[in-house]
């Protein structure tokens, strides 16, 4: 079996699991019960679910990150969410690199002009991309996979960018699932994210504008 055939098989199996898990991802109590029933391997199941969602983001990641905080506590939930995100990003990077332009380019097109900067300064672009919530994470993985960027560089850049983002997403997700108990916590989390990541978004806007102005 060639790498390309194996990659397509991986996608097919992943999609099958996502379809099976979709009803359980809609309600935190159902997802908690599903993950908890596996006992000592529940952490592996949780990592597997997060990895799949990096390929097929059928629900907002903040909801899953919030459930992880409920299940495993602040530190354990954060580590699981970060680990699953890195695994999913790695899988997306590998799929783009093995399946190539024909498969990945239509998905990368979602990044618009941002995609054109991956060849130049890929490390900083990946870090900044992780800090802009409106950029599809999966498309960033595919764009990096199509570039000349090495995997270790991609993984390190993703780690740096994902740490603050997942801290915030865990905060928002946990506050959302506990909205009836502390409604003000969600507003504070959203306001903090708007301030922090909005600043990154402004940098992104002026960076692209400056690049466009300097091009002949």
MDAnalysis code that builds the backbone (N, CA, C; Angstrom):
import MDAnalysis as mda
import numpy as np

u = mda.Universe.empty(648, n_residues=216, atom_resindex=np.repeat(np.arange(216), 3), trajectory=True)
u.add_TopologyAttr("name", ["N", "CA", "C"] * 216)
u.add_TopologyAttr("resid", np.arange(1, 217))
u.add_TopologyAttr("resname", ["UNK", "UNK", "UNK", "UNK", "UNK", "UNK", "UNK", "UNK", "UNK", "UNK", "UNK", "UNK", "UNK", "UNK", "UNK", "UNK", "UNK", "UNK", "UNK", "UNK", "UNK", "UNK", "UNK", "UNK", "UNK", "UNK", "UNK", "UNK", "UNK", "UNK", "UNK", "UNK", "UNK", "UNK", "UNK", "UNK", "UNK", "UNK", "UNK", "UNK", "UNK", "UNK", "UNK", "UNK", "UNK", "UNK", "UNK", "UNK", "UNK", "UNK", "UNK", "UNK", "UNK", "UNK", "UNK", "UNK", "UNK", "UNK", "UNK", "UNK", "UNK", "UNK", "UNK", "UNK", "UNK", "UNK", "UNK", "UNK", "UNK", "UNK", "UNK", "UNK", "UNK", "UNK", "UNK", "UNK", "UNK", "UNK", "UNK", "UNK", "UNK", "UNK", "UNK", "UNK", "UNK", "UNK", "UNK", "UNK", "UNK", "UNK", "UNK", "UNK", "UNK", "UNK", "UNK", "UNK", "UNK", "UNK", "UNK", "UNK", "UNK", "UNK", "UNK", "UNK", "UNK", "UNK", "UNK", "UNK", "UNK", "UNK", "UNK", "UNK", "UNK", "UNK", "UNK", "UNK", "UNK", "UNK", "UNK", "UNK", "UNK", "UNK", "UNK", "UNK", "UNK", "UNK", "UNK", "UNK", "UNK", "UNK", "UNK", "UNK", "UNK", "UNK", "UNK", "UNK", "UNK", "UNK", "UNK", "UNK", "UNK", "UNK", "UNK", "UNK", "UNK", "UNK", "UNK", "UNK", "UNK", "UNK", "UNK", "UNK", "UNK", "UNK", "UNK", "UNK", "UNK", "UNK", "UNK", "UNK", "UNK", "UNK", "UNK", "UNK", "UNK", "UNK", "UNK", "UNK", "UNK", "UNK", "UNK", "UNK", "UNK", "UNK", "UNK", "UNK", "UNK", "UNK", "UNK", "UNK", "UNK", "UNK", "UNK", "UNK", "UNK", "UNK", "UNK", "UNK", "UNK", "UNK", "UNK", "UNK", "UNK", "UNK", "UNK", "UNK", "UNK", "UNK", "UNK", "UNK", "UNK", "UNK", "UNK", "UNK", "UNK", "UNK", "UNK", "UNK", "UNK", "UNK", "UNK", "UNK", "UNK", "UNK", "UNK", "UNK"])
u.atoms.positions = np.array([
    [0.847, -1.196, 0.000],
    [0.000, 0.000, 0.000],
    [0.887, 1.252, 0.000],
    [0.653, 2.164, -0.920],
    [1.442, 3.383, -0.998],
    [1.021, 4.362, 0.101],
    [1.857, 5.397, 0.303],
    [1.542, 6.409, 1.309],
    [0.234, 7.119, 0.977],
    [0.012, 7.356, -0.321],
    [-1.212, 8.062, -0.729],
    [-2.449, 7.216, -0.436],
    [-2.388, 5.929, -0.720],
    [-3.517, 5.043, -0.428],
    [-3.755, 4.958, 1.075],
    [-2.676, 4.891, 1.836],
    [-2.806, 4.824, 3.290],
    [-3.431, 6.110, 3.831],
    [-3.075, 7.243, 3.240],
    [-3.637, 8.528, 3.664],
    [-5.134, 8.584, 3.400],
    [-5.552, 8.118, 2.212],
    [-6.985, 8.090, 1.907],
    [-7.735, 7.151, 2.858],
    [-7.133, 6.032, 3.180],
    [-7.750, 5.095, 4.127],
    [-7.880, 5.746, 5.504],
    [-6.859, 6.484, 5.916],
    [-6.910, 7.193, 7.196],
    [-8.058, 8.192, 7.225],
    [-8.229, 8.935, 6.130],
    [-9.333, 9.889, 6.043],
    [-10.678, 9.202, 6.132],
    [-10.818, 8.094, 5.428],
    [-12.091, 7.371, 5.410],
    [-12.442, 6.845, 6.795],
    [-11.475, 6.259, 7.464],
    [-11.717, 5.737, 8.814],
    [-12.047, 6.875, 9.775],
    [-11.315, 7.980, 9.649],
    [-11.562, 9.134, 10.519],
    [-12.969, 9.679, 10.322],
    [-13.398, 9.792, 9.066],
    [-14.739, 10.299, 8.775],
    [-15.803, 9.373, 9.344],
    [-15.584, 8.078, 9.275],
    [-16.532, 7.108, 9.830],
    [-16.698, 7.303, 11.331],
    [-15.595, 7.493, 12.028],
    [-15.658, 7.716, 13.476],
    [-16.339, 9.036, 13.804],
    [-16.083, 10.056, 12.999],
    [-16.702, 11.363, 13.245],
    [-18.221, 11.270, 13.118],
    [-18.698, 10.561, 12.102],
    [-20.146, 10.385, 11.919],
    [-20.743, 9.651, 13.118],
    [-20.027, 8.641, 13.612],
    [-20.500, 7.880, 14.771],
    [-20.539, 8.744, 16.036],
    [-19.535, 9.608, 16.193],
    [-19.416, 10.394, 17.418],
    [-20.240, 11.670, 17.409],
    [-20.701, 12.098, 16.237],
    [-21.356, 13.393, 16.123],
    [-22.504, 13.598, 17.132],
    [-23.435, 12.635, 17.304],
    [-24.526, 12.870, 18.272],
    [-24.012, 13.079, 19.693],
    [-22.918, 12.428, 20.032],
    [-22.377, 12.526, 21.392],
    [-21.661, 13.846, 21.622],
    [-21.241, 14.499, 20.552],
    [-20.517, 15.753, 20.677],
    [-21.438, 16.943, 20.899],
    [-22.739, 16.723, 20.820],
    [-23.691, 17.821, 20.936],
    [-24.040, 18.165, 22.381],
    [-23.795, 17.256, 23.303],
    [-24.188, 17.465, 24.696],
    [-23.043, 17.069, 25.619],
    [-22.627, 17.956, 26.514],
    [-21.472, 17.663, 27.367],
    [-21.681, 16.457, 28.269],
    [-22.907, 16.295, 28.793],
    [-23.165, 15.169, 29.685],
    [-23.022, 13.842, 28.950],
    [-23.530, 13.784, 27.710],
    [-23.420, 12.561, 26.904],
    [-21.964, 12.282, 26.559],
    [-21.220, 13.337, 26.191],
    [-19.807, 13.164, 25.854],
    [-19.004, 12.739, 27.082],
    [-19.298, 13.339, 28.227],
    [-18.610, 12.948, 29.458],
    [-18.847, 11.482, 29.774],
    [-20.099, 11.052, 29.652],
    [-20.428, 9.653, 29.953],
    [-19.741, 8.710, 28.971],
    [-19.702, 9.096, 27.697],
    [-19.078, 8.248, 26.687],
    [-17.586, 8.097, 26.947],
    [-16.909, 9.203, 27.249],
    [-15.471, 9.155, 27.476],
    [-15.149, 8.434, 28.781],
    [-15.916, 8.722, 29.827],
    [-15.634, 8.157, 31.149],
    [-15.826, 6.646, 31.206],
    [-16.694, 6.102, 30.367],
    [-16.991, 4.678, 30.441],
    [-15.807, 3.790, 30.065],
    [-14.789, 4.376, 29.462],
    [-13.651, 3.594, 29.017],
    [-12.602, 3.400, 30.105],
    [-12.864, 3.956, 31.259],
    [-11.951, 3.728, 32.379],
    [-10.573, 4.324, 32.144],
    [-9.552, 3.507, 32.355],
    [-8.179, 4.010, 32.303],
    [-7.743, 4.427, 30.894],
    [-8.465, 3.963, 29.869],
    [-8.093, 4.379, 28.505],
    [-8.921, 5.575, 28.029],
    [-9.671, 6.179, 28.958],
    [-10.512, 7.317, 28.563],
    [-9.672, 8.477, 28.029],
    [-8.462, 8.628, 28.540],
    [-7.588, 9.699, 28.050],
    [-7.238, 9.481, 26.578],
    [-6.977, 8.228, 26.219],
    [-6.660, 7.904, 24.825],
    [-7.869, 8.175, 23.933],
    [-9.054, 7.809, 24.418],
    [-10.284, 8.060, 23.671],
    [-10.474, 9.560, 23.464],
    [-10.224, 10.331, 24.519],
    [-10.359, 11.785, 24.438],
    [-9.382, 12.368, 23.417],
    [-8.137, 11.916, 23.455],
    [-7.141, 12.384, 22.489],
    [-7.549, 12.033, 21.059],
    [-8.105, 10.850, 20.903],
    [-8.548, 10.398, 19.584],
    [-9.659, 11.293, 19.045],
    [-10.611, 11.649, 19.902],
    [-11.720, 12.508, 19.487],
    [-11.210, 13.886, 19.066],
    [-10.306, 14.453, 19.860],
    [-9.770, 15.771, 19.529],
    [-9.002, 15.736, 18.209],
    [-8.221, 14.676, 18.017],
    [-7.463, 14.532, 16.771],
    [-8.398, 14.505, 15.570],
    [-9.499, 13.771, 15.690],
    [-10.478, 13.710, 14.605],
    [-11.079, 15.083, 14.323],
    [-11.357, 15.837, 15.394],
    [-11.977, 17.152, 15.217],
    [-11.027, 18.149, 14.566],
    [-9.729, 17.884, 14.626],
    [-8.779, 18.742, 13.922],
    [-8.890, 18.550, 12.403],
    [-9.340, 17.354, 11.999],
    [-9.550, 17.089, 10.576],
    [-10.948, 17.484, 10.132],
    [-11.923, 17.187, 10.976],
    [-13.336, 17.456, 10.649],
    [-13.941, 18.284, 11.794],
    [-13.772, 19.605, 11.771],
    [-14.259, 20.456, 12.869],
    [-15.771, 20.649, 12.831],
    [-16.490, 19.593, 13.151],
    [-17.950, 19.631, 13.065],
    [-18.584, 20.346, 14.252],
    [-17.839, 20.527, 15.332],
    [-18.303, 21.323, 16.474],
    [-17.164, 22.257, 16.874],
    [-17.481, 23.418, 17.435],
    [-16.413, 24.339, 17.869],
    [-15.501, 23.679, 18.903],
    [-14.213, 23.877, 18.729],
    [-13.256, 23.235, 19.634],
    [-13.416, 23.706, 21.074],
    [-13.892, 24.934, 21.263],
    [-14.037, 25.455, 22.630],
    [-14.974, 24.584, 23.457],
    [-15.970, 23.979, 22.825],
    [-16.906, 23.135, 23.559],
    [-16.220, 21.876, 24.075],
    [-15.366, 21.270, 23.247],
    [-14.637, 20.079, 23.660],
    [-13.602, 20.428, 24.723],
    [-12.928, 21.569, 24.542],
    [-11.944, 22.011, 25.534],
    [-12.608, 22.240, 26.884],
    [-13.829, 22.775, 26.862],
    [-14.565, 22.983, 28.110],
    [-14.926, 21.682, 28.796],
    [-15.337, 20.693, 28.013],
    [-15.653, 19.374, 28.572],
    [-14.411, 18.747, 29.196],
    [-13.263, 18.932, 28.568],
    [-12.020, 18.388, 29.120],
    [-11.696, 18.992, 30.478],
    [-11.974, 20.282, 30.635],
    [-11.744, 20.930, 31.933],
    [-12.681, 20.335, 32.975],
    [-13.925, 20.091, 32.589],
    [-14.895, 19.495, 33.514],
    [-14.469, 18.090, 33.915],
    [-13.972, 17.323, 32.951],
    [-13.620, 15.927, 33.207],
    [-12.292, 15.761, 33.948],
    [-11.299, 16.547, 33.579],
    [-9.938, 16.294, 34.059],
    [-9.324, 17.438, 34.854],
    [-10.084, 18.497, 35.087],
    [-9.538, 19.619, 35.827],
    [-8.822, 20.599, 34.898],
    [-8.397, 21.722, 35.466],
    [-7.826, 22.792, 34.666],
    [-6.537, 22.359, 33.965],
    [-5.610, 21.786, 34.720],
    [-4.322, 21.419, 34.133],
    [-4.457, 20.189, 33.245],
    [-5.109, 19.138, 33.758],
    [-5.267, 17.915, 32.970],
    [-6.049, 18.149, 31.698],
    [-7.122, 18.942, 31.788],
    [-7.924, 19.236, 30.606],
    [-7.152, 20.027, 29.570],
    [-6.367, 20.999, 30.055],
    [-5.556, 21.791, 29.128],
    [-4.517, 20.922, 28.422],
    [-3.826, 20.061, 29.171],
    [-2.794, 19.211, 28.581],
    [-3.395, 18.280, 27.535],
    [-4.568, 17.720, 27.830],
    [-5.230, 16.833, 26.866],
    [-5.641, 17.592, 25.607],
    [-6.218, 18.753, 25.780],
    [-6.635, 19.546, 24.621],
    [-5.428, 19.944, 23.769],
    [-4.342, 20.335, 24.433],
    [-3.136, 20.702, 23.699],
    [-2.540, 19.499, 22.981],
    [-2.461, 18.363, 23.690],
    [-1.911, 17.160, 23.075],
    [-2.720, 16.693, 21.882],
    [-4.049, 16.700, 22.020],
    [-4.905, 16.307, 20.906],
    [-4.790, 17.250, 19.730],
    [-4.657, 18.544, 20.017],
    [-4.502, 19.531, 18.942],
    [-3.207, 19.319, 18.175],
    [-2.135, 19.021, 18.899],
    [-0.846, 18.785, 18.239],
    [-0.890, 17.513, 17.398],
    [-1.558, 16.480, 17.913],
    [-1.698, 15.242, 17.136],
    [-2.513, 15.492, 15.867],
    [-3.632, 16.221, 16.009],
    [-4.465, 16.517, 14.853],
    [-3.756, 17.389, 13.836],
    [-2.995, 18.385, 14.327],
    [-2.235, 19.244, 13.422],
    [-1.182, 18.434, 12.676],
    [-0.535, 17.523, 13.384],
    [0.490, 16.674, 12.758],
    [-0.121, 15.791, 11.674],
    [-1.302, 15.255, 11.963],
    [-1.975, 14.404, 10.987],
    [-2.359, 15.203, 9.746],
    [-2.883, 16.409, 9.948],
    [-3.233, 17.270, 8.808],
    [-2.015, 17.626, 7.978],
    [-0.911, 17.945, 8.644],
    [0.348, 18.261, 7.963],
    [0.794, 17.072, 7.113],
    [0.741, 15.881, 7.692],
    [1.167, 14.669, 6.990],
    [0.261, 14.347, 5.804],
    [-1.052, 14.519, 5.980],
    [-1.985, 14.238, 4.887],
    [-1.732, 15.177, 3.705],
    [-1.526, 16.466, 3.994],
    [-1.257, 17.419, 2.910],
    [0.044, 17.079, 2.193],
    [1.034, 16.662, 2.960],
    [2.336, 16.357, 2.357],
    [2.279, 15.084, 1.521],
    [1.457, 14.115, 1.902],
    [1.398, 12.860, 1.150],
    [0.378, 12.906, 0.015],
    [-0.744, 13.593, 0.226],
    [-1.779, 13.641, -0.803],
    [-1.546, 14.757, -1.812],
    [-0.816, 15.800, -1.405],
    [-0.387, 16.812, -2.354],
    [-1.406, 17.891, -2.675],
    [-1.063, 18.680, -3.699],
    [-1.818, 19.874, -4.078],
    [-3.271, 19.581, -4.444],
    [-3.500, 18.545, -5.237],
    [-4.847, 18.278, -5.745],
    [-5.852, 18.098, -4.607],
    [-5.412, 17.459, -3.541],
    [-6.327, 17.219, -2.417],
    [-6.391, 18.406, -1.460],
    [-5.240, 18.982, -1.145],
    [-5.181, 19.985, -0.082],
    [-5.487, 21.406, -0.538],
    [-5.176, 21.746, -1.781],
    [-5.296, 23.133, -2.217],
    [-6.704, 23.709, -2.082],
    [-7.765, 22.973, -2.427],
    [-9.105, 23.544, -2.238],
    [-9.402, 23.894, -0.785],
    [-8.841, 23.146, 0.149],
    [-9.054, 23.414, 1.568],
    [-8.211, 24.594, 2.033],
    [-7.014, 24.705, 1.476],
    [-6.117, 25.805, 1.817],
    [-6.661, 27.132, 1.293],
    [-7.472, 27.075, 0.244],
    [-8.029, 28.296, -0.347],
    [-8.843, 29.113, 0.655],
    [-9.298, 28.468, 1.729],
    [-10.070, 29.173, 2.754],
    [-9.242, 30.253, 3.445],
    [-7.920, 30.148, 3.354],
    [-7.050, 31.130, 3.999],
    [-6.916, 32.409, 3.184],
    [-7.349, 32.379, 1.928],
    [-7.239, 33.562, 1.089],
    [-5.791, 33.956, 0.854],
    [-5.515, 35.255, 0.917],
    [-4.162, 35.766, 0.669],
    [-3.170, 35.301, 1.722],
    [-3.678, 34.949, 2.890],
    [-2.787, 34.521, 3.977],
    [-1.951, 33.312, 3.576],
    [-2.506, 32.477, 2.707],
    [-1.803, 31.270, 2.274],
    [-0.505, 31.585, 1.543],
    [-0.448, 32.742, 0.884],
    [0.733, 33.079, 0.079],
    [1.960, 33.377, 0.923],
    [1.785, 33.569, 2.243],
    [2.910, 33.939, 3.094],
    [3.585, 32.739, 3.746],
    [3.074, 31.544, 3.522],
    [3.662, 30.369, 4.159],
    [5.040, 30.024, 3.605],
    [5.281, 30.355, 2.363],
    [6.572, 30.027, 1.778],
    [7.677, 30.954, 2.288],
    [7.326, 32.198, 2.648],
    [8.340, 33.161, 3.029],
    [8.891, 32.948, 4.428],
    [8.068, 33.238, 5.433],
    [8.501, 33.141, 6.825],
    [7.538, 32.215, 7.546],
    [7.617, 30.942, 7.242],
    [6.603, 29.989, 7.662],
    [6.455, 29.876, 9.168],
    [7.558, 29.923, 9.899],
    [7.490, 29.747, 11.354],
    [6.614, 30.815, 11.994],
    [6.915, 32.084, 11.720],
    [6.135, 33.162, 12.320],
    [4.706, 33.172, 11.807],
    [4.498, 32.803, 10.551],
    [3.147, 32.766, 9.999],
    [2.302, 31.712, 10.697],
    [2.876, 30.539, 10.960],
    [2.134, 29.493, 11.661],
    [1.809, 29.935, 13.081],
    [2.772, 30.547, 13.777],
    [2.522, 31.022, 15.144],
    [1.382, 32.034, 15.157],
    [1.458, 33.026, 14.280],
    [0.418, 34.055, 14.228],
    [-0.926, 33.448, 13.836],
    [-0.905, 32.502, 12.898],
    [-2.150, 31.864, 12.457],
    [-2.860, 31.169, 13.597],
    [-2.109, 30.570, 14.521],
    [-2.698, 29.882, 15.671],
    [-3.367, 30.850, 16.642],
    [-2.993, 32.133, 16.532],
    [-3.520, 33.134, 17.458],
    [-4.664, 33.943, 16.866],
    [-5.123, 33.545, 15.676],
    [-6.247, 34.237, 15.034],
    [-7.419, 33.261, 14.926],
    [-8.422, 33.393, 15.798],
    [-9.509, 32.408, 15.855],
    [-10.269, 32.226, 14.546],
    [-10.329, 33.262, 13.695],
    [-11.142, 33.151, 12.484],
    [-10.450, 32.350, 11.381],
    [-9.152, 32.075, 11.538],
    [-8.450, 31.271, 10.536],
    [-8.692, 29.794, 10.811],
    [-9.179, 29.036, 9.833],
    [-9.436, 27.602, 10.046],
    [-8.137, 26.860, 10.374],
    [-8.103, 26.223, 11.533],
    [-6.887, 25.544, 11.968],
    [-6.474, 24.442, 11.002],
    [-7.456, 23.699, 10.485],
    [-7.142, 22.609, 9.555],
    [-6.486, 23.146, 8.292],
    [-6.968, 24.276, 7.790],
    [-6.390, 24.863, 6.575],
    [-4.947, 25.294, 6.813],
    [-4.652, 25.781, 8.019],
    [-3.271, 26.155, 8.362],
    [-2.370, 24.925, 8.321],
    [-2.871, 23.800, 8.851],
    [-2.094, 22.553, 8.832],
    [-1.790, 22.123, 7.398],
    [-2.794, 22.207, 6.546],
    [-2.619, 21.779, 5.156],
    [-1.660, 22.714, 4.416],
    [-1.798, 24.021, 4.654],
    [-0.924, 24.985, 3.983],
    [0.536, 24.757, 4.382],
    [0.756, 24.484, 5.649],
    [2.122, 24.211, 6.109],
    [2.646, 22.916, 5.495],
    [1.761, 21.921, 5.349],
    [2.164, 20.660, 4.754],
    [2.551, 20.810, 3.291],
    [1.937, 21.749, 2.602],
    [2.252, 21.980, 1.192],
    [3.490, 22.846, 1.006],
    [3.911, 23.509, 2.072],
    [5.077, 24.393, 1.976],
    [6.365, 23.577, 2.123],
    [7.490, 24.281, 2.124],
    [8.795, 23.641, 2.313],
    [9.170, 23.523, 3.784],
    [8.256, 23.885, 4.652],
    [8.502, 23.866, 6.092],
    [8.759, 22.446, 6.589],
    [9.748, 22.284, 7.463],
    [10.005, 20.966, 8.041],
    [8.996, 20.674, 9.135],
    [8.780, 19.395, 9.401],
    [7.795, 19.024, 10.422],
    [8.187, 19.527, 11.812],
    [9.452, 19.378, 12.263],
    [9.802, 19.894, 13.596],
    [9.530, 21.392, 13.749],
    [9.823, 22.165, 12.700],
    [9.560, 23.601, 12.754],
    [8.065, 23.872, 12.857],
    [7.286, 23.144, 12.064],
    [5.823, 23.277, 12.108],
    [5.283, 22.939, 13.491],
    [5.746, 21.828, 14.069],
    [5.248, 21.392, 15.370],
    [5.595, 22.401, 16.460],
    [6.812, 22.929, 16.429],
    [7.225, 23.895, 17.445],
    [6.431, 25.195, 17.314],
    [6.226, 25.660, 16.093],
    [5.440, 26.877, 15.871],
    [3.998, 26.671, 16.326],
    [3.458, 25.494, 16.031],
    [2.091, 25.183, 16.454],
    [1.986, 25.149, 17.967],
    [2.974, 24.554, 18.624],
    [2.983, 24.492, 20.089],
    [2.967, 25.888, 20.701],
    [3.822, 26.762, 20.195],
    [3.898, 28.125, 20.735],
    [2.570, 28.866, 20.559],
    [1.989, 28.730, 19.373],
    [0.735, 29.436, 19.108],
    [-0.468, 28.822, 19.796],
    [-0.458, 27.508, 19.969],
    [-1.612, 26.816, 20.535],
    [-1.740, 26.999, 22.050],
    [-0.631, 27.177, 22.744],
    [-0.694, 27.260, 24.208],
    [-1.622, 28.385, 24.674],
    [-1.400, 29.647, 24.264],
    [-2.328, 30.692, 24.720],
    [-3.737, 30.522, 24.169],
    [-3.852, 30.027, 22.928],
    [-5.184, 29.855, 22.350],
    [-5.993, 28.803, 23.100],
    [-5.373, 27.687, 23.456],
    [-6.114, 26.621, 24.130],
    [-6.425, 26.995, 25.581],
    [-5.546, 27.757, 26.212],
    [-5.878, 28.266, 27.551],
    [-7.167, 29.074, 27.486],
    [-7.233, 29.950, 26.480],
    [-8.424, 30.785, 26.336],
    [-9.647, 29.952, 25.935],
    [-9.483, 29.032, 24.991],
    [-10.600, 28.201, 24.556],
    [-11.127, 27.329, 25.694],
    [-10.239, 26.841, 26.528],
    [-10.660, 26.047, 27.692],
    [-11.463, 26.912, 28.656],
    [-11.023, 28.126, 28.840],
    [-11.725, 29.079, 29.702],
    [-13.115, 29.364, 29.155],
    [-13.194, 29.672, 27.865],
    [-14.485, 29.975, 27.245],
    [-15.405, 28.758, 27.279],
    [-14.871, 27.595, 26.915],
    [-15.691, 26.384, 26.884],
    [-16.230, 26.005, 28.246],
    [-15.371, 26.072, 29.253],
    [-15.818, 25.747, 30.614],
    [-16.875, 26.737, 31.091],
    [-16.647, 28.022, 30.795],
    [-17.619, 29.046, 31.185],
    [-18.946, 28.850, 30.467],
    [-18.902, 28.400, 29.222],
    [-20.126, 28.167, 28.463],
    [-20.952, 27.044, 29.086],
    [-20.292, 25.923, 29.407],
    [-21.029, 24.799, 29.980],
    [-21.505, 25.083, 31.402],
    [-20.922, 26.086, 32.049],
    [-21.325, 26.486, 33.405],
    [-22.041, 27.836, 33.389],
    [-22.636, 28.156, 32.247],
    [-23.250, 29.468, 32.060],
    [-24.326, 29.756, 33.091],
    [-25.128, 28.754, 33.437],
    [-26.220, 28.970, 34.388],
    [-25.713, 29.237, 35.804],
    [-24.492, 28.813, 36.105],
    [-23.929, 29.018, 37.433],
    [-23.223, 30.366, 37.555],
    [-22.440, 30.715, 36.527],
    [-21.670, 31.965, 36.568],
    [-21.721, 32.634, 35.190],
    [-22.827, 33.284, 34.855],
    [-22.957, 33.875, 33.509],
    [-21.917, 34.950, 33.222],
    [-21.446, 35.629, 34.259],
    [-20.470, 36.689, 34.035],
    [-19.115, 36.181, 33.595],
    [-18.779, 34.930, 33.943],
    [-17.469, 34.386, 33.590],
    [-17.289, 34.289, 32.077],
    [-18.355, 33.921, 31.375],
    [-18.259, 33.793, 29.920],
    [-18.028, 35.150, 29.276],
    [-18.708, 36.176, 29.760],
    [-18.535, 37.515, 29.201],
    [-17.106, 38.012, 29.417],
    [-16.549, 37.738, 30.593],
    [-15.175, 38.154, 30.876],
    [-14.205, 37.434, 29.947],
    [-14.419, 36.120, 29.764],
    [-13.541, 35.335, 28.894],
    [-13.604, 35.831, 27.452],
    [-14.804, 36.112, 26.980],
    [-14.963, 36.603, 25.611],
    [-14.333, 37.977, 25.435],
    [-14.492, 38.841, 26.431],
    [-13.914, 40.180, 26.355],
    [-12.385, 40.106, 26.349],
    [-11.833, 39.227, 27.168],
    [-10.382, 39.060, 27.211],
    [-9.860, 38.554, 25.866],
    [-10.568, 37.577, 25.292],
    [-10.164, 37.042, 23.996],
    [-10.258, 38.079, 22.897],
    [-11.323, 38.889, 22.944],
    [-11.485, 39.933, 21.929],
    [-10.338, 40.932, 21.997],
    [-9.896, 41.251, 23.210],
    [-8.801, 42.201, 23.372],
    [-7.474, 41.605, 22.911],
    [-7.172, 40.387, 23.404],
    [-5.878, 39.777, 23.102],
    [-5.766, 39.357, 21.637],
    [-6.729, 38.538, 21.193],
    [-6.629, 38.002, 19.835],
    [-7.094, 39.005, 18.790],
    [-7.893, 39.982, 19.235],
    [-8.231, 41.070, 18.329],
    [-6.998, 41.880, 17.966],
    [-6.083, 42.025, 18.935],
    [-4.825, 42.728, 18.659],
    [-4.004, 41.970, 17.621],
    [-4.002, 40.643, 17.746],
    [-3.297, 39.824, 16.762],
    [-3.953, 39.970, 15.395],
    [-5.287, 40.016, 15.381],
    [-6.004, 40.185, 14.129],
    [-5.676, 41.511, 13.449],
    [-5.524, 42.556, 14.251],
    [-5.147, 43.852, 13.684],
    [-3.741, 43.792, 13.093],
    [-2.859, 43.113, 13.804],
    [-1.505, 42.946, 13.272],
    [-1.556, 42.206, 11.938],
    [-2.392, 41.165, 11.897],
    [-2.576, 40.382, 10.670],
    [-3.045, 41.290, 9.527],
    [-4.033, 42.136, 9.807],
    [-4.584, 43.013, 8.781],
    [-3.525, 43.972, 8.245],
    [-2.796, 44.636, 9.154],
    [-1.806, 45.603, 8.706],
    [-0.597, 44.924, 8.078],
    [-0.300, 43.691, 8.493],
    [0.784, 42.926, 7.885],
    [0.464, 42.637, 6.423],
    [-0.756, 42.170, 6.165],
    [-1.172, 41.872, 4.796],
    [-1.227, 43.151, 3.962],
    [-1.739, 44.229, 4.567],
    [-1.840, 45.498, 3.845],
    [-0.447, 46.003, 3.465],
    [0.497, 45.888, 4.394],
    [1.854, 46.349, 4.127],
    [2.507, 45.499, 3.026],
    [2.253, 44.183, 3.101],
    [2.803, 43.289, 2.080],
    [2.239, 43.624, 0.705],
    [0.917, 43.915, 0.695],
    [0.283, 44.246, -0.583],
    [0.796, 45.554, -1.155],
    [1.088, 46.531, -0.260],
    [1.566, 47.834, -0.729],
    [2.990, 47.756, -1.278],
    [3.786, 46.815, -0.734],
    [5.182, 46.716, -1.170],
    [5.366, 45.887, -2.427],
    [4.318, 45.132, -2.803],
    [4.418, 44.324, -4.010],
    [4.262, 45.200, -5.242],
    [5.021, 44.932, -6.299],
    [4.928, 45.744, -7.525],
    [3.605, 45.561, -8.221],
])
